[in-house]
Amino acid sequence: MKIVILDALTFGGTSLKGFFKLGDVDVFQTTLPQHTQERIAHADVIVTNKVVITEAHISNSPSLKLICVAATGMNNVDIDSAKKRGIEVKNVSGYSSDSVIQHTFSMLFYLLGHSRYYDEYVKDGSYAKSPIFTDVSHPFFEIKGKKWGIIGLGEIGRGVARVAEAFGVDVCYFSTSGKNYNQDYPHVELDELLKTCHIISIHAPLNERTANLLGYEQLLTCRDSAVVLNLGRGGIIDEEAVAKVIDEKNLSFGLDVLSREPMEENHPLLSVKNKDNLYITPHIAWTSIEARQKLISGVIENIISFTSR
């Protein structure tokens, strides 16, 4: 069996030795679009994280039997084309939930505690010159008793809710599908969530219901000093709107996902003046050591279950 791994660099140092027990394996650290076809032409199994697999790729790969997406989302594969040709597409779900939940709170506390400011304040020597033992110039609030609104109460959203409750937070949520309701937490409409919540976190997929869900006008309705976190998908928040409103209103934003990744060099978020209220991480919420190990194990199990039928 010929297995081709197209973008192993996204797995970091996670061991791939389990694949070599299954067949002949080609490992490519990255794959540009112009190289995809030649690399998969004779593959029985493709493993891709973000490399796009089109109808043309599928139709020109006669040996192809299985496409393994090393992720939860499968929007980088032409599912319909694969189905027409009897090629199975398998993903791995739930592997990164704990990692994303943890990163949600990491982003929150970084912004809430003004970590950027205080870290630099100490390291640039300012604290050594202080006339007093402390610095209260950047006040922060306790999250106990505050209101946290979750947009998208799936597995990750529910996990965030449970941890937030341990801090004494009041949780509410908005269902982006309009179908999923949870009796454990009050459901509110989006406008109420934005206007009333001190903390807002997004854990929803990107689709026709969520694209540009939060634009400039919506963000202006957020209460003063609110923290808005996007750990769902880029494109749910209008990033140009964020770049504008962050310099006009006292809001903080934590973004782990962007509409285009890697980030564009001239991205408007790189030019904001109020940098202390903006924290961007390069799509790392899913990447804990444990999550990547679960992901690779899940892909290998998908191959084993497919070939053992």
C-alpha positions as CSV (number, residue, x, y, z in Angstrom):
1,M,0.0,0.0,0.0
2,K,1.4,3.4,-1.0
3,I,0.8,6.1,1.6
4,V,1.6,9.7,0.8
5,I,1.8,12.3,3.6
6,L,1.6,15.8,2.0
7,D,2.2,18.3,4.8
8,A,4.0,16.6,7.7
9,L,5.5,19.9,8.9
10,T,2.2,20.8,10.4
11,F,2.6,17.8,12.9
12,G,5.8,19.2,14.3
13,G,8.0,16.6,16.0
14,T,5.1,14.1,16.4
15,S,6.3,10.6,15.5
16,L,5.1,9.2,12.2
17,K,6.6,5.8,12.6
18,G,3.2,4.1,12.9
19,F,2.6,4.8,9.2
20,F,5.6,2.8,8.1
21,K,4.1,-0.3,9.6
22,L,1.2,0.0,7.2
23,G,3.0,0.2,3.8
24,D,5.3,2.2,1.6
25,V,5.3,5.8,2.8
26,D,6.4,9.0,1.2
27,V,6.6,12.0,3.6
28,F,6.7,15.5,2.3
29,Q,7.1,18.4,4.8
30,T,5.1,20.8,2.7
31,T,3.4,20.5,-0.7
32,L,2.8,23.4,-3.1
33,P,-0.3,23.2,-5.3
34,Q,1.8,22.7,-8.4
35,H,3.4,19.6,-6.8
36,T,0.3,17.9,-5.5
37,Q,-0.6,15.8,-8.5
38,E,2.8,14.3,-9.2
39,R,3.1,13.3,-5.5
40,I,-0.2,11.6,-5.3
41,A,-0.4,10.1,-8.8
42,H,0.3,6.5,-7.6
43,A,-1.0,6.8,-4.0
44,D,-3.5,4.4,-2.5
45,V,-3.8,6.6,0.6
46,I,-3.3,10.4,0.9
47,V,-2.8,12.1,4.3
48,T,-3.4,15.8,4.2
49,N,-3.9,18.4,6.8
50,K,-4.4,21.6,4.7
51,V,-3.2,20.6,1.2
52,V,-6.2,21.0,-1.1
53,I,-7.3,17.9,-3.0
54,T,-9.4,18.8,-6.1
55,E,-11.6,16.9,-8.5
56,A,-8.7,17.0,-11.0
57,H,-6.3,15.5,-8.5
58,I,-8.8,12.7,-7.7
59,S,-9.6,11.8,-11.3
60,N,-5.9,11.7,-12.2
61,S,-5.0,9.3,-9.3
62,P,-6.2,5.9,-10.5
63,S,-4.9,4.0,-7.4
64,L,-6.4,6.3,-4.9
65,K,-8.8,4.5,-2.4
66,L,-8.7,6.6,0.8
67,I,-8.1,10.3,1.6
68,C,-7.3,10.9,5.3
69,V,-7.7,14.5,6.5
70,A,-5.5,15.1,9.5
71,A,-8.0,17.5,10.9
72,T,-11.7,17.8,11.8
73,G,-12.8,20.0,8.9
74,M,-12.7,18.5,5.4
75,N,-13.3,21.6,3.3
76,N,-9.9,21.1,1.6
77,V,-11.1,18.0,-0.2
78,D,-13.7,17.7,-3.0
79,I,-15.9,15.3,-1.2
80,D,-18.5,14.9,-4.0
81,S,-15.8,14.0,-6.5
82,A,-14.3,11.4,-4.1
83,K,-17.8,9.9,-3.5
84,K,-18.5,9.6,-7.2
85,R,-15.4,7.6,-7.6
86,G,-15.9,5.4,-4.6
87,I,-13.0,7.0,-2.7
88,E,-13.6,7.3,1.0
89,V,-12.7,10.5,2.9
90,K,-12.0,10.2,6.7
91,N,-11.3,12.9,9.2
92,V,-10.4,12.9,12.9
93,S,-12.8,14.6,15.3
94,G,-12.4,15.6,18.9
95,Y,-8.6,15.2,19.1
96,S,-7.9,18.8,20.0
97,S,-10.8,19.7,22.2
98,D,-8.8,19.9,25.4
99,S,-6.1,21.8,23.7
100,V,-8.4,24.5,22.3
101,I,-10.2,24.8,25.6
102,Q,-6.9,25.4,27.3
103,H,-5.8,28.0,24.7
104,T,-9.1,29.8,25.1
105,F,-8.3,30.6,28.7
106,S,-4.6,31.3,27.9
107,M,-5.7,34.0,25.5
108,L,-8.3,35.4,27.9
109,F,-5.9,35.7,30.8
110,Y,-3.1,37.2,28.6
111,L,-5.4,40.0,27.6
112,L,-7.3,40.4,30.8
113,G,-4.1,40.6,32.9
114,H,-2.4,43.0,30.5
115,S,0.5,40.4,30.3
116,R,2.2,42.2,27.4
117,Y,2.4,45.5,29.2
118,Y,3.6,44.0,32.6
119,D,6.1,41.6,31.0
120,E,7.7,44.5,29.1
121,Y,7.4,46.8,32.2
122,V,9.6,44.5,34.2
123,K,12.1,43.5,31.5
124,D,12.8,47.0,30.1
125,G,13.9,48.1,33.6
126,S,10.9,50.2,34.5
127,Y,10.0,48.2,37.5
128,A,13.5,48.5,38.9
129,K,13.0,52.3,38.8
130,S,9.6,52.3,40.4
131,P,9.1,54.3,43.6
132,I,6.6,51.7,44.9
133,F,6.4,47.9,45.1
134,T,3.6,47.5,42.6
135,D,2.0,48.9,39.4
136,V,-1.7,49.4,39.2
137,S,-1.7,51.5,36.0
138,H,-3.5,48.7,34.0
139,P,-6.4,47.5,36.1
140,F,-8.0,44.1,35.4
141,F,-11.3,42.6,36.5
142,E,-12.0,39.2,38.1
143,I,-14.1,36.9,35.9
144,K,-16.1,35.6,38.9
145,G,-19.7,36.8,38.6
146,K,-19.1,38.1,35.1
147,K,-21.1,37.0,32.0
148,W,-19.5,34.8,29.4
149,G,-21.2,34.4,26.0
150,I,-20.3,31.4,23.8
151,I,-21.0,31.5,20.1
152,G,-21.3,27.8,19.1
153,L,-22.0,25.4,21.9
154,G,-20.5,22.3,20.5
155,E,-18.0,20.0,22.2
156,I,-15.4,22.7,22.6
157,G,-17.9,25.3,23.6
158,R,-19.4,23.1,26.2
159,G,-15.9,22.4,27.6
160,V,-15.2,26.1,27.8
161,A,-18.5,26.6,29.6
162,R,-17.6,24.0,32.2
163,V,-14.3,25.5,33.0
164,A,-15.7,29.0,33.0
165,E,-18.3,27.9,35.6
166,A,-15.5,26.7,37.8
167,F,-14.3,30.3,37.9
168,G,-17.8,31.4,39.0
169,V,-18.8,32.8,35.6
170,D,-22.4,33.0,34.4
171,V,-22.5,31.3,30.9
172,C,-25.0,31.9,28.1
173,Y,-24.7,31.0,24.4
174,F,-25.9,31.6,20.9
175,S,-26.6,28.8,18.5
176,T,-25.3,29.6,15.1
177,S,-27.4,26.9,13.4
178,G,-30.6,27.8,15.2
179,K,-31.1,24.1,15.9
180,N,-28.8,23.1,18.7
181,Y,-30.1,24.0,22.1
182,N,-28.7,23.0,25.5
183,Q,-30.8,23.1,28.7
184,D,-27.8,23.5,30.9
185,Y,-27.2,27.1,29.8
186,P,-29.6,29.9,28.7
187,H,-29.8,30.6,25.0
188,V,-29.8,34.2,24.0
189,E,-30.0,36.0,20.6
190,L,-26.7,37.3,19.2
191,D,-27.4,41.0,19.8
192,E,-28.2,40.4,23.5
193,L,-25.0,38.3,23.9
194,L,-22.9,41.0,22.4
195,K,-24.4,43.8,24.5
196,T,-24.4,42.1,27.8
197,C,-21.4,39.7,28.0
198,H,-18.0,40.7,29.5
199,I,-16.3,37.8,27.7
200,I,-17.3,36.4,24.3
201,S,-15.7,33.3,22.7
202,I,-16.4,31.8,19.3
203,H,-16.2,28.0,18.8
204,A,-18.3,27.7,15.7
205,P,-17.6,26.4,12.1
206,L,-17.3,28.7,9.2
207,N,-20.4,28.4,6.9
208,E,-23.1,30.5,5.3
209,R,-24.6,31.3,8.7
210,T,-21.4,32.4,10.4
211,A,-19.4,34.1,7.6
212,N,-18.8,37.7,8.8
213,L,-21.1,37.1,11.7
214,L,-19.4,39.9,13.7
215,G,-18.8,43.0,11.6
216,Y,-18.1,46.6,12.5
217,E,-21.7,47.4,13.6
218,Q,-22.0,44.3,15.7
219,L,-18.7,44.9,17.4
220,L,-19.6,48.4,18.3
221,T,-22.5,47.1,20.4
222,C,-20.2,45.1,22.7
223,R,-20.0,46.4,26.2
224,D,-17.1,48.5,27.2
225,S,-13.9,46.5,28.2
226,A,-15.3,43.3,26.8
227,V,-12.9,40.6,25.6
228,V,-13.7,38.9,22.3
229,L,-12.0,35.6,21.4
230,N,-12.2,33.7,18.1
231,L,-11.0,30.1,18.3
232,G,-13.5,28.9,15.7
233,R,-12.6,29.8,12.2
234,G,-11.2,32.9,10.5
235,G,-13.9,34.7,8.6
236,I,-16.4,34.6,11.4
237,I,-15.1,38.0,12.5
238,D,-14.5,40.7,10.0
239,E,-10.8,41.4,10.6
240,E,-10.9,44.9,9.0
241,A,-13.7,45.7,11.4
242,V,-11.6,44.5,14.3
243,A,-8.6,46.6,13.2
244,K,-10.9,49.7,13.1
245,V,-12.9,49.2,16.3
246,I,-10.0,48.3,18.5
247,D,-8.7,51.8,18.1
248,E,-12.1,53.4,18.6
249,K,-13.5,51.5,21.6
250,N,-12.2,49.8,24.8
251,L,-12.4,46.2,23.5
252,S,-9.8,43.4,23.6
253,F,-9.5,40.7,20.9
254,G,-7.8,37.3,20.9
255,L,-7.6,35.7,17.6
256,D,-6.1,32.2,16.9
257,V,-7.6,32.0,13.4
258,L,-7.7,34.3,10.5
259,S,-9.5,34.4,7.2
260,R,-6.2,33.8,5.3
261,E,-3.4,31.7,6.8
262,P,-0.5,32.4,7.0
263,M,-1.3,36.1,7.7
264,E,-0.9,38.6,4.9
265,E,2.2,40.8,5.3
266,N,0.1,44.0,4.9
267,H,-2.8,42.8,7.1
268,P,-4.7,45.7,8.7
269,L,-4.4,44.1,12.2
270,L,-0.6,44.7,12.0
271,S,-1.2,48.4,12.0
272,V,-3.5,48.9,15.0
273,K,-2.4,51.5,17.5
274,N,-3.9,49.8,20.6
275,K,-1.6,46.7,20.4
276,D,-2.0,45.8,24.1
277,N,-5.6,45.0,23.4
278,L,-4.9,42.6,20.6
279,Y,-3.4,39.1,20.9
280,I,-3.0,37.0,17.8
281,T,-1.6,33.4,17.8
282,P,-0.8,31.6,14.5
283,H,-3.5,28.9,14.6
284,I,-1.9,27.0,17.4
285,A,-4.9,26.3,19.7
286,W,-5.1,22.7,18.3
287,T,-1.4,22.0,18.6
288,S,-0.7,20.7,22.1
289,I,1.7,17.7,22.1
290,E,-1.1,15.4,23.3
291,A,-3.5,16.7,20.6
292,R,-1.1,16.1,17.8
293,Q,-0.4,12.6,19.1
294,K,-4.1,11.9,19.2
295,L,-4.4,13.2,15.7
296,I,-1.8,11.0,14.2
297,S,-3.1,7.9,16.1
298,G,-6.6,8.7,14.7
299,V,-5.3,8.9,11.1
300,I,-3.5,5.6,11.5
301,E,-6.6,4.0,13.0
302,N,-8.6,5.3,10.1
303,I,-6.2,3.6,7.6
304,I,-6.2,0.4,9.6
305,S,-10.0,0.2,9.8
306,F,-10.4,0.9,6.1
307,T,-7.9,-1.7,5.0
308,S,-9.1,-4.4,7.4
309,R,-12.6,-4.5,6.0
